[in-house]
Amino acid sequence: MTTAKVTGFDRTEIEATVTASLADKGQLNRVLLLPPDYTRMYSGAGMLTAIYYRTLTSRDVIVDVMPALGTHAPLGAQASARSPMLLVIEH
């Protein structure tokens, strides 16, 4: 499935928009990204989170990702294993 089919936008356009959104933020040291959980996967938020993550870490920004899980049951082991995050911290 292409990005355009999911979000209606081309990935290149999204990357340019992410870069533009950071242009006037100055030097960032640490950022917390709060994407929705996998039940909203068709929103394109996962791709947007990945683009922000890659863009920010390439600028030596420390980035943490905390999926917004507040209104849903916790992810089971199988769902956690499918998560695109590098590290899942139980809390």
N, C-alpha and C positions, 0 to 999 in steps of 0.2 A: 504494500500500500504506500503510495507516495504521500509526501507532506501535504501537497495541495489537496488531496482527497480527504485528509484528516482535518486540516485547518482552513483550507481555502487560500492559503498563502504559500509561496515558494520558499524553500529553506533559506535561499540567499537573501530574500527580502527580510525574513525573520532575523537572520544574523546581523544584517545592516541595522535593523531597528534596535536590536539589543545593544550593539555598539553605540548607536546614537543615544540610547537611554542612559549610557554610562558617561557620556562625553563631559558633562558638567558636574560630575560628582567628585572631582578631585582624586586624591590618592586614597584608595580604600585599603584598609588593613584586614578587616574580617567581615564576612557577610554570612547571614543565615538565610537560606532559601527555604520557603515553606510551600511546597507543591501539594496539591490534593493527592489523596491516596489513589490506588489503582482503579477504584470504582469510577473515576473520572478520566480514565486513560484516553478516551476519545476527544477530550478537550484540547489535546496537544500540549498540556502542561508539562508532561514528562520530557518532551522534546525541547520545550522552552527552558526548562530547568537544566537540561544537559547543555544547551547552548550557553546559558548564563554561567554554568559551572566551568565549562571549557574556557570561555572568554575571561572570566575572572581569575582562574588559576594560572592562565598564561601570563597574567599581570602580577603574579606572586601574591595574590590575595588568598587568605585562608578562608575556605568556604565550607560551611556545614550545611547539610540538607536534613530537614526534619519534616517528613510527610505529615500533613494535617490529618490525624486519625481520630480526632475527638468525637465524632458522631457515629462511628462505625465500630463493629466488633474488631478486636485485635486481629492482625494477620496471623494465619496459621503458618506452620513450618513450610508447607509447599508454596504458599503465596510469598512468604519472605524470601524463599530461595529464588523466586522469579523476579524479585525486585532489582531494578537497574542500579541501585545504590551500591557503593563499594563496601560500606560498613553499616550494619544495622545495630544500633545500641538499644538493648532492652531497657525499658524504664517503667 
